[in-house]
Amino acid sequence: MNTPTTATAAAPVRQVPPLLMLMTLAIGFVMAMIDVTAVNTALSDISVSLQVPLTGLVWVVDGYTLTFAALLMAGGALADRFGPKTVYQGGLSVFILGSVLCALAPSGNALIAARLLQGAGAALFMPSSLSLLTHAYEDQATRARMLGTWSAIVGCSSAAGPLVGGILVHEFGWRSVFWVNVPIGLAGIVLTQMLAPATARHERALSMLSHALGVAALAGLSFVLIEGPALGWTSMPVLAAAAATVLVAGLLVQRERAGAHPLLPRALFETPAFAAANGVGFLINFAVFGQLFLLSLYIQQGGADALHTGLKLIPMMAAFAIGNLTSGRITAKVGTRPPMMYGLMVGLGAALVMLLGLRPDTPYWLLVIATIVMNVAIGIAIPGMTATVMLVAGKAHANSAAAALNANRQIGALVGVAAMGAVLHMAPDWAWRLPSAFGLITAAYAGALCLVYRYVKLGKPV
């Protein structure tokens, strides 16, 4: 049995201004979050420039999410084994290489392959950045304050992504969305080398076969959902991919149950709230990222260029940050369950209103108001979901639980974008596409609400 052993002693923590250290370690996360949302504003330009069809555009968005979600758990394990500083810098290097290849892509397929590489880099530096952040501050009060600031930075990055992407595409073309990552990523590598402390490394079984099975299962699921509408749901490639996905997923479940080193500690599943909160994370990201993909194309088909698309998306994305900041105070007073319950109830109500009332001729301001109400409510529910997972996990399983939640949320985003792509492909026009898409979003929030009501009973303040 492998026991945690220190391979390299942790270096003394440098006396670095807290905000400077925070910005150093947030560079990767900010870059990745902006990239996710900024690319949506460039989709129309990419389609015209590289002659990419709708299914290809879905792959451009989901290719990144595929490797990101599939390799997150491996990224955490590698950070334990080789040290978070090394893996963080390595992940930034891979992300930079992927960004350069995206910017130079001569075709849609080349762009999709480069996006896969970008996702792999993000999966490496995401878990490592939080680990380095935790070790960078010895004072607990400072650490808590910096983690709160970190959350605000992440929320603002997501909200700013459409605007940043719109400006870059409008002024310099869609390739600039990827070129801008190069100087930012290089700055992150240099600053991390200069400022971040070296932390202890721990031996940990990597379970490479389980990770490979997870990648294969997600790749098969992505192929089925994205190519099904184009090739036909009963076509031989789609049926073969569906069968392979079921087979590989079954092998993964069997291995996780019987293996000596499962990807997730089995103790986590002794509390139903853990699985339920992960299910909520999947469904929320299904709806949120599916909605972003849908609305980006909806606004652009109406004649808006990338810049105006980004401007129109800003209030909708900023609503999440407002909800996140509000949720912290609510959770501190009443616990994790109420903000999840009432946030999802309001979000579900707003989605239902949009399902019944949104039409192609609906005024833009009505769309904005309904979306802001929905996104603020969901923004309130998300921190409660995260806090529930961490309460269940405790200190003993915090890293594994956080990695599992993030992986499930990314899988939800992948499936949500693919589902919206299927709706756009099969529905004849926007009069059918909008209600069909918001029907899926409504169902996702209804499912999340049911999970919280039935299984999440934690109520103590955090």
C-alpha positions as CSV (number, residue, x, y, z in Angstrom):
1,M,0.0,0.0,0.0
2,N,1.3,3.5,-0.9
3,T,1.5,5.8,2.1
4,P,2.0,9.5,1.8
5,T,5.8,10.2,1.9
6,T,7.5,13.5,1.4
7,A,9.8,13.3,-1.5
8,T,10.9,16.9,-1.3
9,A,10.6,19.1,1.7
10,A,8.4,22.1,1.3
11,A,10.4,25.3,1.0
12,P,9.7,28.2,3.5
13,V,6.9,30.4,2.3
14,R,8.3,33.6,0.8
15,Q,7.1,37.0,2.1
16,V,5.2,38.0,-1.0
17,P,2.4,40.6,-0.9
18,P,-0.8,38.5,-0.8
19,L,-2.5,40.2,-3.8
20,L,0.6,39.7,-5.9
21,M,0.7,36.0,-5.1
22,L,-3.0,35.8,-5.7
23,M,-2.7,37.3,-9.2
24,T,0.2,35.0,-10.0
25,L,-1.8,31.9,-9.2
26,A,-5.0,33.2,-10.7
27,I,-3.5,33.8,-14.1
28,G,-4.2,30.3,-15.4
29,F,-7.7,30.2,-14.0
30,V,-8.6,33.6,-15.4
31,M,-7.1,32.8,-18.8
32,A,-9.0,29.5,-19.0
33,M,-12.3,31.1,-17.9
34,I,-12.0,34.0,-20.4
35,D,-11.1,31.5,-23.1
36,V,-14.2,29.4,-22.5
37,T,-16.6,32.3,-22.8
38,A,-14.7,34.4,-25.3
39,V,-14.6,31.7,-27.9
40,N,-18.4,31.7,-28.1
41,T,-18.4,35.3,-29.5
42,A,-16.0,34.2,-32.2
43,L,-18.0,31.2,-33.5
44,S,-19.6,33.0,-36.5
45,D,-16.2,34.4,-37.6
46,I,-14.6,30.9,-37.2
47,S,-17.4,29.4,-39.2
48,V,-16.9,31.8,-42.1
49,S,-13.1,31.8,-42.0
50,L,-12.5,28.0,-41.9
51,Q,-15.8,26.9,-43.4
52,V,-16.8,25.1,-40.2
53,P,-20.4,23.6,-40.1
54,L,-22.6,23.7,-37.0
55,T,-21.3,20.3,-35.8
56,G,-17.7,21.6,-36.1
57,L,-18.6,24.7,-34.0
58,V,-19.9,22.4,-31.3
59,W,-16.6,20.4,-31.4
60,V,-14.7,23.7,-31.1
61,V,-16.4,24.4,-27.8
62,D,-16.8,20.9,-26.5
63,G,-13.3,19.6,-27.6
64,Y,-11.8,21.9,-25.0
65,T,-14.3,20.8,-22.3
66,L,-13.8,17.1,-23.2
67,T,-10.2,16.8,-22.3
68,F,-10.6,19.4,-19.5
69,A,-13.3,17.3,-17.8
70,A,-11.7,13.9,-18.5
71,L,-8.2,14.8,-17.2
72,L,-9.1,16.9,-14.1
73,M,-8.8,13.9,-11.7
74,A,-5.5,13.0,-13.3
75,G,-4.3,16.6,-12.9
76,G,-4.9,16.4,-9.2
77,A,-3.1,13.1,-8.8
78,L,-0.2,14.4,-10.8
79,A,0.0,17.5,-8.6
80,D,0.3,15.3,-5.6
81,R,3.0,13.1,-7.1
82,F,5.2,15.7,-8.8
83,G,4.3,18.8,-6.8
84,P,1.7,21.4,-7.7
85,K,4.3,24.0,-8.7
86,T,5.8,21.8,-11.4
87,V,2.4,20.6,-12.7
88,Y,1.0,24.1,-12.7
89,Q,3.8,25.4,-14.8
90,G,3.6,22.4,-17.1
91,G,-0.1,22.9,-17.5
92,L,0.4,26.5,-18.5
93,S,3.0,25.4,-21.0
94,V,0.7,22.9,-22.6
95,F,-2.1,25.5,-22.7
96,I,0.2,28.1,-24.4
97,L,1.2,25.5,-27.0
98,G,-2.5,24.6,-27.6
99,S,-3.3,28.4,-27.9
100,V,-0.6,28.9,-30.5
101,L,-1.8,25.9,-32.5
102,C,-5.4,27.3,-32.3
103,A,-4.2,30.7,-33.6
104,L,-2.4,29.1,-36.5
105,A,-5.1,26.5,-37.3
106,P,-5.5,26.2,-41.1
107,S,-8.7,24.2,-40.9
108,G,-11.6,23.3,-38.6
109,N,-10.2,19.9,-37.7
110,A,-6.8,21.4,-36.8
111,L,-8.6,24.0,-34.6
112,I,-10.5,21.2,-32.8
113,A,-7.3,19.2,-32.2
114,A,-5.6,22.3,-30.8
115,R,-8.6,22.9,-28.5
116,L,-8.2,19.3,-27.2
117,L,-4.6,20.2,-26.2
118,Q,-5.8,23.4,-24.5
119,G,-8.2,21.4,-22.4
120,A,-5.5,19.0,-21.3
121,G,-3.3,22.0,-20.2
122,A,-6.2,23.5,-18.2
123,A,-6.8,20.1,-16.5
124,L,-3.3,20.2,-15.3
125,F,-3.1,23.7,-13.9
126,M,-6.6,24.1,-12.5
127,P,-6.2,21.7,-9.4
128,S,-2.5,22.8,-8.9
129,S,-3.4,26.5,-8.8
130,L,-5.8,26.0,-5.8
131,S,-3.3,23.8,-4.0
132,L,-0.5,26.4,-4.4
133,L,-2.9,29.1,-3.3
134,T,-3.7,27.1,-0.1
135,H,0.0,26.7,0.7
136,A,0.9,30.3,-0.1
137,Y,-0.7,31.8,3.0
138,E,0.2,30.7,6.5
139,D,-2.3,33.0,8.2
140,Q,-5.7,31.4,8.1
141,A,-7.6,34.7,8.0
142,T,-5.5,35.9,5.0
143,R,-6.0,32.5,3.3
144,A,-9.8,32.8,3.7
145,R,-9.8,36.4,2.4
146,M,-7.7,35.5,-0.6
147,L,-9.9,32.5,-1.5
148,G,-12.9,34.8,-1.4
149,T,-11.1,37.3,-3.7
150,W,-10.2,34.4,-5.9
151,S,-13.9,33.4,-6.3
152,A,-14.8,37.0,-7.2
153,I,-12.0,37.1,-9.8
154,V,-13.2,33.9,-11.4
155,G,-16.8,35.2,-11.5
156,C,-15.6,38.5,-13.1
157,S,-13.5,36.6,-15.6
158,S,-16.4,34.6,-16.8
159,A,-18.6,37.8,-17.1
160,A,-15.8,39.7,-18.9
161,G,-15.1,36.8,-21.4
162,P,-17.7,37.8,-24.0
163,L,-16.7,41.4,-24.0
164,V,-13.0,40.6,-24.2
165,G,-13.6,38.1,-27.0
166,G,-15.9,40.6,-28.8
167,I,-13.3,43.4,-28.7
168,L,-10.5,41.1,-29.8
169,V,-12.5,39.6,-32.7
170,H,-13.8,43.0,-33.8
171,E,-10.4,44.7,-33.8
172,F,-7.9,41.9,-34.6
173,G,-9.9,38.8,-35.9
174,W,-10.8,35.6,-34.2
175,R,-7.3,34.2,-34.0
176,S,-6.4,37.0,-31.5
177,V,-8.6,35.3,-28.9
178,F,-5.9,32.6,-28.8
179,W,-2.8,34.7,-29.3
180,V,-3.6,36.8,-26.3
181,N,-3.0,33.7,-24.1
182,V,0.6,33.5,-25.0
183,P,2.0,36.5,-23.1
184,I,-0.4,36.0,-20.2
185,G,0.6,32.3,-19.9
186,L,4.3,33.1,-20.1
187,A,4.0,35.8,-17.4
188,G,2.3,33.1,-15.2
189,I,5.1,30.7,-15.6
190,V,7.8,33.3,-14.8
191,L,6.0,34.7,-11.8
192,T,5.2,31.3,-10.4
193,Q,8.9,30.3,-10.6
194,M,9.9,33.5,-8.8
195,L,7.2,33.7,-6.2
196,A,5.3,30.5,-5.6
197,P,6.6,28.2,-2.8
198,A,7.7,24.7,-3.5
199,T,5.4,22.3,-1.7
200,A,5.8,18.7,-0.5
201,R,5.2,15.9,-3.0
202,H,3.2,12.8,-2.0
203,E,3.2,9.3,-3.5
204,R,-0.2,8.5,-5.0
205,A,-1.4,5.7,-7.3
206,L,-2.5,7.3,-10.6
207,S,-4.9,4.6,-11.9
208,M,-4.0,5.4,-15.5
209,L,-6.3,2.7,-16.9
210,S,-9.3,4.3,-15.1
211,H,-8.4,7.7,-16.4
212,A,-8.1,6.3,-19.9
213,L,-11.5,4.6,-19.7
214,G,-13.0,7.9,-18.5
215,V,-11.5,9.8,-21.5
216,A,-12.8,7.1,-23.9
217,A,-16.3,7.1,-22.4
218,L,-16.5,10.9,-22.6
219,A,-15.1,10.9,-26.2
220,G,-17.7,8.4,-27.3
221,L,-20.5,10.3,-25.6
222,S,-19.4,13.5,-27.3
223,F,-19.3,11.8,-30.7
224,V,-22.8,10.5,-30.3
225,L,-24.3,13.7,-29.1
226,I,-22.6,16.0,-31.6
227,E,-22.5,13.8,-34.7
228,G,-25.9,12.1,-34.1
229,P,-28.0,14.9,-35.6
230,A,-25.7,15.2,-38.6
231,L,-25.1,11.5,-39.4
232,G,-28.4,10.2,-38.2
233,W,-29.1,8.6,-34.8
234,T,-29.4,5.2,-36.4
235,S,-26.2,5.5,-38.6
236,M,-23.6,2.8,-38.1
237,P,-20.8,5.2,-36.7
238,V,-23.2,6.7,-34.1
239,L,-24.6,3.3,-33.0
240,A,-21.1,1.9,-32.8
241,A,-19.9,4.9,-30.7
242,A,-23.0,4.6,-28.4
243,A,-22.3,0.8,-27.9
244,A,-18.6,1.5,-27.2
245,T,-19.5,4.3,-24.7
246,V,-21.8,2.0,-22.7
247,L,-19.2,-0.8,-22.7
248,V,-16.4,1.5,-21.6
249,A,-18.5,3.2,-19.0
250,G,-19.5,-0.2,-17.6
251,L,-15.8,-1.3,-17.4
252,L,-15.0,1.9,-15.6
253,V,-17.8,1.4,-13.0
254,Q,-16.7,-2.2,-12.4
255,R,-13.1,-1.2,-12.0
256,E,-14.0,1.6,-9.6
257,R,-16.0,-0.8,-7.4
258,A,-13.3,-3.5,-7.4
259,G,-10.0,-1.7,-7.8
260,A,-7.6,-1.1,-5.0
261,H,-7.1,2.6,-6.0
262,P,-10.4,4.1,-7.2
263,L,-10.5,7.6,-8.6
264,L,-12.7,8.6,-5.8
265,P,-12.6,7.4,-2.2
266,R,-15.6,5.1,-1.6
267,A,-16.3,6.8,1.7
268,L,-17.6,9.8,-0.2
269,F,-20.6,7.9,-1.5
270,E,-21.7,6.8,1.9
271,T,-23.6,10.2,2.2
272,P,-26.2,10.6,-0.5
273,A,-25.8,14.4,-0.4
274,F,-22.4,14.0,-2.1
275,A,-23.7,12.3,-5.2
276,A,-26.8,14.6,-5.2
277,A,-24.7,17.8,-5.1
278,N,-22.5,16.4,-7.9
279,G,-25.6,15.8,-9.9
280,V,-26.8,19.3,-9.2
281,G,-23.4,20.6,-10.5
282,F,-23.8,18.6,-13.7
283,L,-27.3,19.9,-14.4
284,I,-26.5,23.5,-13.6
285,N,-23.5,23.5,-16.0
286,F,-25.6,21.7,-18.6
287,A,-28.1,24.6,-18.5
288,V,-25.6,27.5,-18.0
289,F,-23.2,26.6,-20.8
290,G,-25.9,25.3,-23.1
291,Q,-27.6,28.6,-22.6
292,L,-24.4,30.6,-23.4
293,F,-23.8,28.6,-26.6
294,L,-27.4,29.1,-27.7
295,L,-27.7,32.8,-26.9
296,S,-24.3,33.5,-28.6
297,L,-25.5,32.1,-31.9
298,Y,-29.0,33.5,-31.5
299,I,-27.7,37.0,-31.1
300,Q,-25.2,36.6,-33.9
301,Q,-27.8,35.2,-36.3
302,G,-29.8,38.4,-35.7
303,G,-27.0,40.4,-37.4
304,A,-24.8,41.4,-34.4
305,D,-21.0,41.2,-34.8
306,A,-18.7,39.7,-32.3
307,L,-18.3,43.0,-30.4
308,H,-22.0,43.7,-30.0
309,T,-22.6,40.0,-29.1
310,G,-20.1,40.4,-26.3
311,L,-21.7,43.6,-25.1
312,K,-25.2,42.0,-25.1
313,L,-24.0,39.0,-23.2
314,I,-22.2,40.9,-20.4
315,P,-25.3,41.7,-18.2
316,M,-26.4,38.1,-18.5
317,M,-23.0,36.7,-17.5
318,A,-22.4,39.3,-14.8
319,A,-25.6,38.1,-13.1
320,F,-23.8,35.0,-12.0
321,A,-21.1,37.0,-10.1
322,I,-23.8,39.0,-8.4
323,G,-25.5,35.8,-7.3
324,N,-22.2,34.3,-6.1
325,L,-21.4,37.3,-3.9
326,T,-24.9,37.4,-2.4
327,S,-24.9,33.7,-1.7
328,G,-21.9,33.9,0.7
329,R,-23.8,36.0,3.2
330,I,-26.9,33.9,2.9
331,T,-25.0,30.6,3.4
332,A,-23.2,32.0,6.4
333,K,-26.5,32.7,8.1
334,V,-28.8,29.9,7.1
335,G,-26.6,27.0,5.8
336,T,-26.2,25.4,2.4
337,R,-29.6,24.0,1.7
338,P,-31.8,27.2,1.6
339,P,-29.8,29.1,-1.1
340,M,-29.7,25.9,-3.2
341,M,-33.5,25.3,-2.9
342,Y,-34.7,28.9,-3.4
343,G,-32.1,29.7,-6.0
344,L,-33.1,26.8,-8.1
345,M,-36.8,27.5,-7.6
346,V,-36.4,31.0,-8.9
347,G,-34.1,29.9,-11.7
348,L,-36.6,27.2,-12.7
349,G,-39.5,29.7,-12.7
350,A,-37.5,32.1,-14.9
351,A,-36.6,29.3,-17.3
352,L,-40.3,28.3,-17.5
353,V,-41.3,31.9,-18.3
354,M,-38.7,31.9,-21.1
355,L,-39.9,28.5,-22.3
356,L,-43.5,29.7,-22.6
357,G,-42.9,33.3,-23.7
358,L,-39.6,33.6,-25.6
359,R,-40.0,34.0,-29.4
360,P,-37.8,35.2,-32.2
361,D,-39.5,38.6,-32.1
362,T,-39.3,39.0,-28.3
363,P,-37.7,42.4,-27.5
364,Y,-34.0,42.1,-26.4
365,W,-34.6,43.9,-23.1
366,L,-37.2,41.2,-22.1
367,L,-34.7,38.5,-22.9
368,V,-32.1,40.3,-20.8
369,I,-34.4,40.8,-17.8
370,A,-35.5,37.1,-17.7
371,T,-32.0,35.8,-18.2
372,I,-30.6,38.1,-15.4
373,V,-33.2,36.9,-12.9
374,M,-32.5,33.3,-13.8
375,N,-28.7,33.7,-13.7
376,V,-28.7,35.6,-10.4
377,A,-30.8,32.9,-8.8
378,I,-28.5,30.1,-10.1
379,G,-25.5,32.1,-9.0
380,I,-26.9,32.0,-5.5
381,A,-27.3,28.3,-5.6
382,I,-23.9,27.4,-6.9
383,P,-21.8,28.3,-3.8
384,G,-24.2,26.3,-1.6
385,M,-23.7,23.3,-3.9
386,T,-19.9,23.6,-3.6
387,A,-20.1,24.1,0.2
388,T,-22.3,21.0,0.5
389,V,-19.7,18.9,-1.3
390,M,-16.9,20.1,0.9
391,L,-18.9,19.7,4.1
392,V,-19.6,16.1,3.2
393,A,-16.0,15.4,2.2
394,G,-14.3,17.0,5.2
395,K,-10.6,17.6,5.3
396,A,-9.7,14.0,4.6
397,H,-11.2,13.9,1.1
398,A,-11.4,17.6,0.2
399,N,-9.1,17.4,-2.8
400,S,-10.8,14.4,-4.3
401,A,-14.3,15.8,-3.7
402,A,-13.3,19.2,-5.3
403,A,-11.8,17.5,-8.3
404,A,-14.9,15.3,-8.7
405,L,-17.3,18.3,-8.5
406,N,-15.3,20.2,-11.1
407,A,-15.1,17.2,-13.4
408,N,-18.9,16.6,-13.2
409,R,-19.6,20.3,-13.9
410,Q,-17.3,20.3,-17.0
411,I,-19.1,17.1,-18.2
412,G,-22.4,18.9,-17.7
413,A,-21.1,21.8,-19.8
414,L,-19.9,19.4,-22.5
415,V,-23.3,17.6,-22.7
416,G,-25.2,20.9,-22.5
417,V,-23.4,22.4,-25.5
418,A,-23.8,19.2,-27.4
419,A,-27.5,19.1,-26.6
420,M,-28.0,22.7,-27.8
421,G,-26.1,21.8,-31.0
422,A,-28.5,18.9,-31.6
423,V,-31.5,21.2,-31.0
424,L,-30.1,23.8,-33.5
425,H,-29.4,21.1,-36.0
426,M,-32.8,19.4,-35.9
427,A,-35.2,22.3,-35.3
428,P,-36.1,24.1,-38.6
429,D,-35.9,27.7,-37.4
430,W,-35.6,29.8,-34.2
431,A,-39.4,29.7,-33.6
432,W,-38.8,26.0,-32.8
433,R,-35.2,26.2,-31.5
434,L,-35.9,28.6,-28.6
435,P,-38.7,26.7,-26.9
436,S,-37.0,23.4,-27.5
437,A,-33.7,24.6,-26.0
438,F,-35.4,26.3,-23.0
439,G,-37.4,23.1,-22.5
440,L,-34.1,21.3,-21.9
441,I,-32.9,24.1,-19.6
442,T,-36.1,24.0,-17.6
443,A,-35.9,20.2,-17.2
444,A,-32.3,20.5,-16.0
445,Y,-33.2,23.0,-13.2
446,A,-36.2,20.9,-12.3
447,G,-34.0,17.9,-11.9
448,A,-31.5,19.8,-9.8
449,L,-34.2,21.1,-7.5
450,C,-35.6,17.5,-7.0
451,L,-32.1,16.3,-6.1
452,V,-31.7,19.0,-3.5
453,Y,-35.1,18.5,-2.0
454,R,-34.7,14.8,-1.7
455,Y,-31.1,14.3,-0.7
456,V,-29.4,17.4,0.5
457,K,-30.4,17.8,4.2
458,L,-27.3,19.7,5.4
459,G,-28.5,22.9,7.1
460,K,-25.7,24.2,9.3
461,P,-24.2,27.6,8.5
462,V,-20.8,27.7,6.8
